[in-house]
C-alpha cells in the first residue's frame, strides 16, 4: 500500500527523550514540563527556538524580559513564561539560557534542551507542546523583531471578528520588501520572489510573509496546527499556515519592525532550494493522503 508506506516514512517523531521531559529550577532540581493539552495557567507563553545562540540570545532575552516584567508590574493579571528551546546546540546556549532561570525563577523562564538537533520547526513544536499560555508567541532568538511589537500581533488577534477560539496573528515584513530588494543582490532577489511564488502556488494564499519568526497563536490554534506539523526545518512556517487555512483558522497578518541581525543560520542558495523542495512535498503529501490533518493526541 503505497500511501500507507509514504505516511510511515514521513511521520515525525514526537516522542521525547527522558531528559526532554524535565526542566531545571533555579536551585537545580528537575521538574516535569506541563502539556499543551492541560488548561492554560498563564496569559502568555513565549517559545524561543535556539541553535548555537550563546552570543545572540542574551540581547533578545534582555529586551524581552524588560518588556514582560514592566508589563506585569503595570497589570498584575498579566502572567507569562518564556520557554527557551536549545535545539541540540554545540555551544553554551543551555548554560546561557539557564542564567535567566536563575535570575527570574523557573516559573518565568524554563529551558528545554533537546538531545539532538531537530530543526527550527521541531524546536518550536516541542516548546509549544510544553507551554502554559492562553496565548503562545513564537519569537526568534536573534531579536530581529522588536519585542514590544507583541502588542501589534495581540491587536491583530483581537481584531478578528467574530472572536474565534482558534486564531493566528503573523508578524510581517512585507512592508519592508522594497527597501530590502534595493539592498539585496539580483540573485537573492530572484530566489526570494521565486520562493514567494512557490508558497502562493502550492500552499498558502493571502499571506505575503510566511517566514517572519514572530507569530502569535491562541492555545487552541497551536494545539490543532502543531499536532499536524511534519516539516521540522525552515519551511515549517508554510506547513503550519497551510494546515491553518485547511482548517479555516483565521489568520491576521500584522506589520512589525524588523532588523537584519548578523549570524543567520540560513545558507542562501541551499536553504532556499531545500525550502522550495519542501513546499512541493507539503502539497503533494497532503493531496496524496500521505500526510493527514491529525487530531490532537497527547504524546509525551
Number of C-alpha atoms within 10 A of each C-alpha: 5 9 13 12 10 15 17 12 10 14 14 14 9 15 11 13 12 9 13 17 19 19 22 20 18 19 10 12 9 13 12 12 20 16 18 22 17 12 12 17 13 18 15 24 29 26 29 30 28 27 24 19 22 19 15 17 22 19 13 20 20 12 14 20 18 12 14 20 16 11 15 13 10 10 10 8 11 14 19 23 23 29 26 29 29 29 27 19 19 14 14 15 25 24 13 16 25 24 15 22 24 16 11 15 17 22 13 20 26 29 29 26 25 22 15 12 16 19 18 25 23 26 27 27 24 27 30 27 25 24 28 27 24 19 24 28 28 22 28 21 25 24 24 18 24 16 21 15 17 21 10 17 26 20 14 21 26 15 11 15 8 7 11 14 11 21 24 27 25 29 28 25 21 17 14 14 11 9 9 14 15 10 11 12 10 11 10 15 15 13 16 15 12 13 17 18 14 16 25 16 13 17 19 24 12 10 18 15 21 25 18 19 23 26 25 28 27 20 27 17 22 23 20 21 25 23 21 20 23 20 24 19 17 18 23 26 21 24 26 23 22 21 24 24 16 12 14 11 18 19 21 22 21 22 17 22 15 17 12 11 11 9 11 9 9 10 9 13 11 10 15 19 14 13 19 20 13 19 24 15 14 21 18 14 16 14 11 13 13 19 22 15 16 13 11 14 10 11 11 16
